[in-house]
Amino acid sequence: MLRSTHRQTGATLVELMIAMALGISALAALASLVGYGMGINAKLLANSRLNEELGNVMSLMTRDIRRAGFNGNTLAMVSDPVANPSAFTGSMALGEFLGETANSCITYAYDNNSDGVLNAVAGNNENYGFRLRNQMVEMRVNGLACGDDGWEPLTDPNAVSVTGLTFALNQVVENGVTSTEVTVSLLGELTSDSDLTRRFDSSFVVRNYD
């Protein structure tokens, strides 16, 4: 009676070592890809934060400056402009805090409560403005001048460093009507990564001013 035999073979030590080396290489490559993806995601989040911080400040400035010169006593001004001159006309001016870039501060006024009177008391002061100081955008309070201390910060220097802010005023004529055009340029970088920078530029006409 013939007996069949089956020879059992297994992986050799060399084969096991090769397989382990290949597995380790694959895991290292996967870890590298995961780390790279996390780095890219962190960059995207940081860039998004920079865009949001500077974009919100730019939007706030442009919306508020557009109100410059507004007077709630419009009917009286139209019916008899000589007898009812506006206290808000001609209030827009440029300057800078000591040591900052020229024209990095803008001041103006508008009738916030629509009573036709330019209020200038603390807590209800209708003189407004924005400026650059110590790599921050600051908002004017209580009618302070460009060179005064006491303005309120709008940006957080721990998150964003504002490296540039300038304002420009130009006279434009449309259909025979002269208006003031304001140009704002805002430049900043992420405080934790100066390679991430963003610039915003905006030009708009302030029709209430003149």
Short mmCIF file of the C-alpha atoms (twelve columns), coordinates in Angstrom:
data_MODEL
# 
_entry.id   MODEL 
# 
loop_
_atom_site.group_PDB 
_atom_site.id 
_atom_site.type_symbol 
_atom_site.label_atom_id 
_atom_site.label_alt_id 
_atom_site.label_comp_id 
_atom_site.label_asym_id 
_atom_site.label_seq_id 
_atom_site.Cartn_x 
_atom_site.Cartn_y 
_atom_site.Cartn_z 
_atom_site.pdbx_PDB_model_num 
ATOM 1   C CA . MET A 1   0.000   0.000   0.000   1 
ATOM 2   C CA . LEU A 2   1.422   3.255   -1.100  1 
ATOM 3   C CA . ARG A 3   1.337   6.145   1.364   1 
ATOM 4   C CA . SER A 4   1.255   9.711   -0.005  1 
ATOM 5   C CA . THR A 5   3.331   12.291  1.737   1 
ATOM 6   C CA . HIS A 6   2.755   16.082  1.768   1 
ATOM 7   C CA . ARG A 7   5.726   18.308  2.420   1 
ATOM 8   C CA . GLN A 8   4.819   21.345  4.491   1 
ATOM 9   C CA . THR A 9   6.818   24.512  3.878   1 
ATOM 10  C CA . GLY A 10  6.719   27.897  5.707   1 
ATOM 11  C CA . ALA A 11  8.242   31.304  5.285   1 
ATOM 12  C CA . THR A 12  11.915  31.532  5.900   1 
ATOM 13  C CA . LEU A 13  13.464  34.033  8.279   1 
ATOM 14  C CA . VAL A 14  14.707  36.085  5.338   1 
ATOM 15  C CA . GLU A 15  11.210  36.267  3.828   1 
ATOM 16  C CA . LEU A 16  9.765   37.360  7.165   1 
ATOM 17  C CA . MET A 17  12.358  40.084  7.509   1 
ATOM 18  C CA . ILE A 18  11.644  41.345  3.984   1 
ATOM 19  C CA . ALA A 19  7.910   41.380  4.677   1 
ATOM 20  C CA . MET A 20  8.451   43.270  7.927   1 
ATOM 21  C CA . ALA A 21  10.670  45.809  6.180   1 
ATOM 22  C CA . LEU A 22  8.054   46.358  3.488   1 
ATOM 23  C CA . GLY A 23  5.347   46.769  6.125   1 
ATOM 24  C CA . ILE A 24  7.392   49.283  8.096   1 
ATOM 25  C CA . SER A 25  8.106   51.255  4.908   1 
ATOM 26  C CA . ALA A 26  4.413   51.306  4.050   1 
ATOM 27  C CA . LEU A 27  3.504   52.503  7.544   1 
ATOM 28  C CA . ALA A 28  6.184   55.209  7.410   1 
ATOM 29  C CA . ALA A 29  4.891   56.419  4.046   1 
ATOM 30  C CA . LEU A 30  1.323   56.467  5.366   1 
ATOM 31  C CA . ALA A 31  2.382   58.384  8.479   1 
ATOM 32  C CA . SER A 32  4.230   60.870  6.287   1 
ATOM 33  C CA . LEU A 33  1.134   61.410  4.147   1 
ATOM 34  C CA . VAL A 34  -1.041  61.873  7.223   1 
ATOM 35  C CA . GLY A 35  1.425   64.379  8.668   1 
ATOM 36  C CA . TYR A 36  1.595   66.247  5.380   1 
ATOM 37  C CA . GLY A 37  -2.198  66.363  5.197   1 
ATOM 38  C CA . MET A 38  -2.410  67.693  8.740   1 
ATOM 39  C CA . GLY A 39  0.175   70.360  7.904   1 
ATOM 40  C CA . ILE A 40  -1.767  71.450  4.829   1 
ATOM 41  C CA . ASN A 41  -4.990  71.527  6.854   1 
ATOM 42  C CA . ALA A 42  -3.338  73.670  9.537   1 
ATOM 43  C CA . LYS A 43  -2.109  76.105  6.858   1 
ATOM 44  C CA . LEU A 44  -5.596  76.342  5.382   1 
ATOM 45  C CA . LEU A 45  -7.132  77.016  8.793   1 
ATOM 46  C CA . ALA A 46  -4.511  79.666  9.566   1 
ATOM 47  C CA . ASN A 47  -5.035  81.338  6.199   1 
ATOM 48  C CA . SER A 48  -8.794  81.254  6.720   1 
ATOM 49  C CA . ARG A 49  -8.412  82.930  10.106  1 
ATOM 50  C CA . LEU A 50  -6.212  85.648  8.622   1 
ATOM 51  C CA . ASN A 51  -8.741  86.292  5.853   1 
ATOM 52  C CA . GLU A 52  -11.597 86.422  8.355   1 
ATOM 53  C CA . GLU A 53  -9.817  88.764  10.792  1 
ATOM 54  C CA . LEU A 54  -8.684  91.277  8.181   1 
ATOM 55  C CA . GLY A 55  -11.817 90.917  6.046   1 
ATOM 56  C CA . ASN A 56  -14.110 91.706  8.967   1 
ATOM 57  C CA . VAL A 57  -12.078 94.778  9.932   1 
ATOM 58  C CA . MET A 58  -12.047 96.007  6.335   1 
ATOM 59  C CA . SER A 59  -15.797 95.528  6.042   1 
ATOM 60  C CA . LEU A 60  -16.394 97.401  9.306   1 
ATOM 61  C CA . MET A 61  -14.210 100.342 8.241   1 
ATOM 62  C CA . THR A 62  -15.734 100.729 4.779   1 
ATOM 63  C CA . ARG A 63  -19.313 100.520 6.058   1 
ATOM 64  C CA . ASP A 64  -18.706 103.120 8.740   1 
ATOM 65  C CA . ILE A 65  -16.694 105.554 6.605   1 
ATOM 66  C CA . ARG A 66  -19.486 105.528 4.010   1 
ATOM 67  C CA . ARG A 67  -21.671 107.255 6.614   1 
ATOM 68  C CA . ALA A 68  -19.319 110.235 6.927   1 
ATOM 69  C CA . GLY A 69  -21.157 113.558 6.622   1 
ATOM 70  C CA . PHE A 70  -24.640 112.122 7.098   1 
ATOM 71  C CA . ASN A 71  -27.057 114.607 8.682   1 
ATOM 72  C CA . GLY A 72  -30.510 113.598 9.881   1 
ATOM 73  C CA . ASN A 73  -31.821 117.130 9.400   1 
ATOM 74  C CA . THR A 74  -31.923 116.694 5.629   1 
ATOM 75  C CA . LEU A 75  -35.286 118.380 5.009   1 
ATOM 76  C CA . ALA A 76  -34.257 121.632 6.694   1 
ATOM 77  C CA . MET A 77  -30.925 121.623 4.865   1 
ATOM 78  C CA . VAL A 78  -32.610 121.165 1.483   1 
ATOM 79  C CA . SER A 79  -35.304 123.778 2.091   1 
ATOM 80  C CA . ASP A 80  -32.898 126.431 3.400   1 
ATOM 81  C CA . PRO A 81  -29.221 125.359 3.286   1 
ATOM 82  C CA . VAL A 82  -27.961 128.822 4.262   1 
ATOM 83  C CA . ALA A 83  -29.967 128.893 7.490   1 
ATOM 84  C CA . ASN A 84  -29.285 125.232 8.234   1 
ATOM 85  C CA . PRO A 85  -25.605 124.473 7.570   1 
ATOM 86  C CA . SER A 86  -24.490 120.941 8.381   1 
ATOM 87  C CA . ALA A 87  -22.019 120.509 11.220  1 
ATOM 88  C CA . PHE A 88  -20.916 117.204 9.669   1 
ATOM 89  C CA . THR A 89  -19.736 118.610 6.334   1 
ATOM 90  C CA . GLY A 90  -15.977 118.817 5.905   1 
ATOM 91  C CA . SER A 91  -15.268 116.671 8.944   1 
ATOM 92  C CA . MET A 92  -13.125 114.097 7.136   1 
ATOM 93  C CA . ALA A 93  -9.364  114.369 7.634   1 
ATOM 94  C CA . LEU A 94  -6.241  112.217 7.361   1 
ATOM 95  C CA . GLY A 95  -3.293  111.958 9.720   1 
ATOM 96  C CA . GLU A 96  -1.242  109.400 11.593  1 
ATOM 97  C CA . PHE A 97  -0.089  108.442 15.054  1 
ATOM 98  C CA . LEU A 98  3.491   109.479 15.840  1 
ATOM 99  C CA . GLY A 99  5.927   107.124 14.133  1 
ATOM 100 C CA . GLU A 100 3.310   105.396 11.949  1 
ATOM 101 C CA . THR A 101 2.891   105.568 8.163   1 
ATOM 102 C CA . ALA A 102 1.558   108.815 6.719   1 
ATOM 103 C CA . ASN A 103 -2.226  108.865 6.201   1 
ATOM 104 C CA . SER A 104 -2.727  105.747 8.314   1 
ATOM 105 C CA . CYS A 105 -5.450  107.502 10.329  1 
ATOM 106 C CA . ILE A 106 -8.825  108.812 9.169   1 
ATOM 107 C CA . THR A 107 -11.282 110.888 11.228  1 
ATOM 108 C CA . TYR A 108 -14.819 111.971 10.315  1 
ATOM 109 C CA . ALA A 109 -18.263 112.627 11.768  1 
ATOM 110 C CA . TYR A 110 -21.862 111.637 11.035  1 
ATOM 111 C CA . ASP A 111 -25.256 112.071 12.661  1 
ATOM 112 C CA . ASN A 112 -25.593 108.740 14.415  1 
ATOM 113 C CA . ASN A 113 -28.869 109.593 16.199  1 
ATOM 114 C CA . SER A 114 -30.285 111.643 13.290  1 
ATOM 115 C CA . ASP A 115 -31.004 114.733 15.408  1 
ATOM 116 C CA . GLY A 116 -29.114 117.148 13.163  1 
ATOM 117 C CA . VAL A 117 -26.692 118.081 15.956  1 
ATOM 118 C CA . LEU A 118 -23.032 117.095 16.175  1 
ATOM 119 C CA . ASN A 119 -22.825 115.548 19.630  1 
ATOM 120 C CA . ALA A 120 -19.384 115.663 21.214  1 
ATOM 121 C CA . VAL A 121 -19.902 114.426 24.765  1 
ATOM 122 C CA . ALA A 122 -18.312 111.298 26.193  1 
ATOM 123 C CA . GLY A 123 -20.407 108.222 25.529  1 
ATOM 124 C CA . ASN A 124 -22.359 109.957 22.760  1 
ATOM 125 C CA . ASN A 125 -19.627 111.415 20.579  1 
ATOM 126 C CA . GLU A 126 -20.348 111.462 16.850  1 
ATOM 127 C CA . ASN A 127 -16.720 111.917 15.803  1 
ATOM 128 C CA . TYR A 128 -15.394 108.619 14.484  1 
ATOM 129 C CA . GLY A 129 -12.286 107.199 12.862  1 
ATOM 130 C CA . PHE A 130 -9.744  104.408 12.420  1 
ATOM 131 C CA . ARG A 131 -5.970  104.288 12.595  1 
ATOM 132 C CA . LEU A 132 -2.894  102.069 12.572  1 
ATOM 133 C CA . ARG A 133 -0.849  101.826 15.753  1 
ATOM 134 C CA . ASN A 134 1.660   99.186  16.882  1 
ATOM 135 C CA . GLN A 135 0.533   96.759  14.141  1 
ATOM 136 C CA . MET A 136 -3.087  97.031  15.260  1 
ATOM 137 C CA . VAL A 137 -6.154  98.710  13.773  1 
ATOM 138 C CA . GLU A 138 -7.760  100.971 16.363  1 
ATOM 139 C CA . MET A 139 -11.152 102.686 16.471  1 
ATOM 140 C CA . ARG A 140 -11.606 106.297 17.567  1 
ATOM 141 C CA . VAL A 141 -13.587 106.989 20.741  1 
ATOM 142 C CA . ASN A 142 -14.798 110.239 22.319  1 
ATOM 143 C CA . GLY A 143 -13.465 112.383 19.486  1 
ATOM 144 C CA . LEU A 144 -9.789  111.729 20.242  1 
ATOM 145 C CA . ALA A 145 -7.213  113.029 17.747  1 
ATOM 146 C CA . CYS A 146 -5.005  110.745 15.610  1 
ATOM 147 C CA . GLY A 147 -2.079  111.355 17.943  1 
ATOM 148 C CA . ASP A 148 -3.951  110.743 21.202  1 
ATOM 149 C CA . ASP A 149 -3.861  107.650 23.372  1 
ATOM 150 C CA . GLY A 150 -7.075  105.879 24.301  1 
ATOM 151 C CA . TRP A 151 -8.350  104.487 20.983  1 
ATOM 152 C CA . GLU A 152 -9.945  101.020 21.101  1 
ATOM 153 C CA . PRO A 153 -8.146  98.093  19.373  1 
ATOM 154 C CA . LEU A 154 -10.072 96.208  16.690  1 
ATOM 155 C CA . THR A 155 -7.473  93.535  15.944  1 
ATOM 156 C CA . ASP A 156 -5.691  91.089  18.244  1 
ATOM 157 C CA . PRO A 157 -1.876  91.350  17.842  1 
ATOM 158 C CA . ASN A 158 -1.522  87.826  19.221  1 
ATOM 159 C CA . ALA A 159 -3.379  86.528  16.159  1 
ATOM 160 C CA . VAL A 160 -2.795  89.070  13.371  1 
ATOM 161 C CA . SER A 161 -0.109  91.699  12.829  1 
ATOM 162 C CA . VAL A 162 -1.379  94.607  10.727  1 
ATOM 163 C CA . THR A 163 1.645   95.678  8.700   1 
ATOM 164 C CA . GLY A 164 -0.021  98.398  6.664   1 
ATOM 165 C CA . LEU A 165 -3.076  100.666 6.674   1 
ATOM 166 C CA . THR A 166 -3.474  103.750 4.488   1 
ATOM 167 C CA . PHE A 167 -6.312  106.044 3.491   1 
ATOM 168 C CA . ALA A 168 -6.587  108.363 0.493   1 
ATOM 169 C CA . LEU A 169 -9.202  111.013 -0.385  1 
ATOM 170 C CA . ASN A 170 -9.962  112.080 -3.956  1 
ATOM 171 C CA . GLN A 171 -12.603 114.331 -5.483  1 
ATOM 172 C CA . VAL A 172 -14.703 112.722 -8.219  1 
ATOM 173 C CA . VAL A 173 -17.376 114.280 -10.402 1 
ATOM 174 C CA . GLU A 174 -20.398 112.256 -11.528 1 
ATOM 175 C CA . ASN A 175 -23.183 113.905 -13.525 1 
ATOM 176 C CA . GLY A 176 -21.962 117.299 -12.440 1 
ATOM 177 C CA . VAL A 177 -21.995 116.356 -8.753  1 
ATOM 178 C CA . THR A 178 -18.709 116.389 -6.841  1 
ATOM 179 C CA . SER A 179 -18.223 113.635 -4.290  1 
ATOM 180 C CA . THR A 180 -15.385 112.312 -2.174  1 
ATOM 181 C CA . GLU A 181 -13.842 108.965 -3.042  1 
ATOM 182 C CA . VAL A 182 -12.097 107.103 -0.235  1 
ATOM 183 C CA . THR A 183 -9.476  104.425 -0.908  1 
ATOM 184 C CA . VAL A 184 -8.488  102.065 1.907   1 
ATOM 185 C CA . SER A 185 -5.570  99.618  1.808   1 
ATOM 186 C CA . LEU A 186 -5.101  97.058  4.570   1 
ATOM 187 C CA . LEU A 187 -2.192  94.621  4.809   1 
ATOM 188 C CA . GLY A 188 -1.527  92.039  7.507   1 
ATOM 189 C CA . GLU A 189 0.130   88.768  8.359   1 
ATOM 190 C CA . LEU A 190 -0.426  85.914  10.765  1 
ATOM 191 C CA . THR A 191 1.539   86.630  13.931  1 
ATOM 192 C CA . SER A 192 2.611   82.990  14.261  1 
ATOM 193 C CA . ASP A 193 3.585   82.684  10.590  1 
ATOM 194 C CA . SER A 194 4.783   85.780  8.748   1 
ATOM 195 C CA . ASP A 195 4.733   83.856  5.451   1 
ATOM 196 C CA . LEU A 196 0.931   83.996  5.524   1 
ATOM 197 C CA . THR A 197 -0.029  87.496  4.368   1 
ATOM 198 C CA . ARG A 198 -3.202  89.091  3.020   1 
ATOM 199 C CA . ARG A 199 -4.006  92.449  1.419   1 
ATOM 200 C CA . PHE A 200 -7.406  94.126  1.067   1 
ATOM 201 C CA . ASP A 201 -8.075  97.212  -1.072  1 
ATOM 202 C CA . SER A 202 -11.345 99.101  -1.388  1 
ATOM 203 C CA . SER A 203 -12.434 102.328 -3.094  1 
ATOM 204 C CA . PHE A 204 -15.878 103.841 -2.619  1 
ATOM 205 C CA . VAL A 205 -17.694 107.165 -2.902  1 
ATOM 206 C CA . VAL A 206 -18.977 108.960 0.204   1 
ATOM 207 C CA . ARG A 207 -21.988 110.850 -1.126  1 
ATOM 208 C CA . ASN A 208 -23.133 112.424 2.150   1 
ATOM 209 C CA . TYR A 209 -19.861 114.113 2.862   1 
ATOM 210 C CA . ASP A 210 -19.848 117.169 0.557   1 
# 
